Amino acid sequence: MTLSPDAGLSTLGIHGGAEPTRPGDPVVPPLVQSATFHGGRRDDALLYSRYGNNPLQRLVGRKVAALEGTEAGLVLGSGMGAISATLLALTEAGDHIVASEHLYGATRELLEVELPRRGVTTTFVDPDRSGAWADAAEERTRVFYLEAPTNPTLRVVDPRAVVAQARGRDVTVVMDATFATPVNLRPAALGVDVVIHSATKYMGGHSDVIAGVVAGSEATVDAVTTMMKRYGAAADPHMVWLLDRGLRTLDVRVRRHNTNALAVARFLEGRPEVARVLYPGLESHPDHALAADLLLGAGGMVSFVVNGGGEAADRVMDGLELIHVAPSLGGVESLVSQPRYTSHRAMDEARRTALGIPDGFLRLSVGIEDPHDLTADLGRALERAFD
Ligand SMILES: Cc1ncc(COP(=O)(O)O)c(C=O)c1O
């Protein structure tokens, strides 16, 4: 289907990447639960789901490219599959990566533990320090890798500054924009070369798939596809079908996550039990001005610190009824977790506190329920916890 070049994100989420239709075709792309497809003679294209080239995988790849405004897109078996395949594609033994020090834990492990076993090293930088990326770059630096907003302190990093420092070097700028979603941020339009999402989160949107996507130039996506084939990070057909369904409502869901999260953040800011609220949409957030300039909306994640430390945070979690205690994020239902039990459990309290994650810190993935129900649940839980 040919869409107008200025088609909006809701339209792209529904129709992006679709083939022309004929009478009798289903309106919804069918789920073809098949590992392989007829063909494979000399001139046939070989369709095999581990290659990422079955019809639905290709459709969702094109849709992701349309949403991100890139030449090509690819869907993989998980966010980590997407990140690993991308970094394996862009580096070889002897190469070097400069990465933000604020990264999802498994990404950090990949860079710190796994890639050095393959001869690729990483220097971690404070992403906001002026000139940090250029200062850390070496002759064999091939990738600048960043993530924003960051987990769980929700710092906003300006990709434009990172892109500017990559200029004139043989460096690919890669951004994990999972928390931002294409609704709130379009990194490719700001010069980022490769955009990655854990589509398990907002893109899937219903906490029922594990998925990852990569968007970038045709050449880069081809190289990532090769790694996906070799290391086996391909997407299962049923997951791709569910992901396509999620993408159809991405725009409306994320806009609702944005307004709900702002309402919840404002509510928490007014509560005496709460010492601090971290939300880029609040004037009190250190990156509020940048967020207002860069992001369409400040996202669905809200972090807050309750008075009384870890025990008080436990009591708040115990008192919640509507908001479920679970890791992960980006689904229609609200979830709460404490980084000291999840993403930052390997660190001691002093180190967590130094990173701005003291005990008492709660991370809320604000869903799309009615906001007054969420604030009522939080209010009740806070009252009970401090009774
Ligand atoms: C920012 C970010 N990137 C990547 C991942 C990994 O995604 P997945 O669990 O789909 O492999 C996560 C998972 O929590 C994440 O939060």
The ligand as an ORCA input file, in Angstrom:
! r2SCAN-3c Opt
* xyz 0 1
  C      15.421     -0.648     27.956
  C      15.385     -2.118     27.721
  N      16.070     -2.634     26.688
  C      16.078     -3.963     26.427
  C      15.396     -4.847     27.236
  C      15.442     -6.329     26.936
  O      14.268     -6.691     26.302
  P      13.711     -8.218     26.279
  O      13.317     -8.568     27.663
  O      12.569     -8.124     25.296
  O      14.824     -9.076     25.758
  C      14.664     -4.359     28.327
  C      13.910     -5.308     29.195
  O      13.458     -4.975     30.260
  C      14.657     -2.961     28.573
  O      13.978     -2.434     29.617
*
